[in-house]
Amino acid sequence: MLVVSNVYLKYTKEYNTLNNINLTIDDNEHILLFGEKESGKSSLIRVIAGLEKVTSGDVLIKNIEIDKLDLKNDISLGYLSALGSFFERQTVQKNLEYVLKIRKLDKDSILSKVNGVILSYGLEGIKDRKLKDLSDYDRIRVAIARLSLRKLEFLIVDDIFENFADSDAIKLCRLINALIEQNDCTSIVAVSSEDILKQFKGRVVKLKFGSIID
């Protein structure tokens, strides 16, 4: 379970980015954070992912405060953003292999799992290309493929869809839905488009000007 209680976030003294956010998410529940640009949804995503420290309030996952959560031992949490975090000068294959190397799988298992994911996600044509040379769309595909190599309890997706053509955005939605189903995990997906919102199932939480609205 995730509990966000009385959370405020501000970057300047004059303006609250998040205003008294209260949200409880049950295990295996699916949440869609819906709002326009500057609504606060991405800030809330970053707070839940532990990437922003709140000004006041509490964020707890499994009854553990977010800043005390051990992401290696307490929970398996996947975070998907528009930028991603990669070894930019390494190939797609090497970036995928790294996920399993740090989990100390043997070489044969790593090769087998990574090759399977490359086939599943249709990455054969780019597996030897460096991340810095990929399109934004392919970077997101690689990021999703990389997450698929882990068993996730929690998936957090920022609004990655707005800069893509509708057809590509919908393809990414399908990949994310498949990842959620594969892991049977709790998910939070931020979206700003009603068309994209319709691609997902779950409880819609609307934000406007940094507040949750009815």
N, C-alpha and C positions, 0 to 999 in steps of 0.2 A: 504493500500500500504506500502511496505517496500523499503527503499532506503539506499543503502550502497554507500558512496561517499568518494573516495580517501582514503580508509582505509589501514593503515599500522599497523602491529603488530610485535613486536620483543621481544624476551626474553633475548637476549644478544645484546651488542653493535655491534657485527660483523655481525649479521645474521637477516634478516627479514623473519619471518614466513609467513606473508602476505605482498604482494607488490602492492600498489595502486589498491585495489579492488574497482570496480565500478559495481553496480548491482541494477537494479530496478525490483521489483516483484509486479505485480498488484494483487488486491484482487481476491481470488479464483484461482489464477494461481498455477501451479504445477511445481516445479523446481527440477531437479536432478543434484546434484553436483557430478561430476564424475572425479576420479583421483586415482592414485596409492597411496600407503602409503607415508607419508611425502609430499604430494602434497599441503597440506594446507586446505583440505576440512573440516576436523574435527575442526581445529582452527576457520575457518569461521563460522561453525555451532555454536561453543561456543560463538563467538562474537555476532551473531544474537540472541542467546538465553540469552544474557546478562551475561554470565559467565566469559567472558574475557573482560578486558578494553583495548580498542585500544590504540596504541601508538600515532596515529594521524588519522584524518578523522572523519567521522560522520556516525552513523547508526540511522535511524529514522523509527519508526513504527507508522502509523497514524499521521505523522508529529510531533511525540514526540521523543525526543532523548532517546536512549535505556536506559541510566542510570537514566532517570527521569520517565520512564514508570512504572506505578502502575499496577502490574500483577494481582491485585485483582479487579481493577475497570476499567482500560483502555482497557484491552484485555484479552481474554481467550486463553492462549498459552500453548500448550502441548509440552514437550521435552522428547524424548526417546533416552536413551543412553545404551551402553552395560552393564554398572554397575547398573543403576537405583538407586533410592533413596527410601529406605523402612525402616520400623521398623523391623529390622532383627529378633528380638526375638518374634515378633507377628505373628500370623497365616495369611495365605492368606486372609481369611474372614475378620479378623480385619483390615488388611491393606486396603482392599476395602471399608469397612465401614467408615474408617477415612475420606476418600474423601468427603463423604456426611455429616458426623457429623460436619465438620468444616464449611459446608454450611448450617448448622442448619436445616436439614430436620428432620421430626419427626421419631421416632423409627420404626414404621410400614412401612413407605415409604422407609427408609434405608434398612430394611430387604428384602422388596419386590424387590427393584432395584438390590441389591447385589446378591440375589438368582437368579434373571434373568440373570445377567451377568455371574455368575458361570456356569449356564446351557449353555448359549450361547457360552462360550469359553471352555467348556469341562473341567472345573476345579474341578468337584465334588470330584475326587479322591485325590486332594491335598489341598482342602480348609481348612483343619484343621492342615496342616503342617506349620511349621515356615519358614519364608523366607530364613533364613540362611541355611536351609537344602535342598533347591531346586536346581535343575540343572540350568545351565545358560539359557537353552532353556525355561524352565518353568518360570524362573524369567522374561524373556522378555514377555512371554504370559500374566503373571499377570500384568506387566506394561502396556501393551496394553489394557487389560481389565479394568484396573483402569482409563486410559484415556477415555475409552468409557462411563464412568459414568458422564463425563462433556460434556458440549456443547462447542466445540472448534472453535475458529476463525482461529487459526494458529497452524500447527503441524510441528515440527522440529525433524528430525530423523537422528541421527549420524549413521555411518557405523557399524551397529550392526550385519551384516550378515557374516562376513569373517571367524568367528571361528566355523561355523556350517556346518554340512553336507548339500549338495545341497538340499535334500528333505526337511529338516527342515527349511533352509533359505527361500525356496519358500513358505512354509506354513506361515512363518512370513510375507513375502511380501503380501500374500493374506489377512492376518489380518489387516495389515496397510492400504492396499487399501480399505478394507471395512470400516475402521475407517474414512478415508478421505472422502469416499462417504457418509457415515452416517452424517458427519458434514458439507459437502459441503464447506470445509475450504481451505485456502491457505496452501500449503505444501512445505517443503524443505526436500529432502531425499538425504543423502550422500551415495554413493556406490563406490566400487572399482572394482567390477566384471561386465564384459559385460553381463554375463548371468543374473545377478540380475538386471542390468539396464533395460533389456528387460521386466521385470515383472511390470514396472511402465510406466505410461503415463505422459508426461510433457516435458518442455523445458530443454534440456541438457546443463549444464554449465560445461565446462572442466577446471580443474585446474592442474597446473604443477609448481613445485618449488615455490608455494605461489602466483602464478599469474593466472589470467583467460586467457586462450588461445582460439584461433579460432578452 
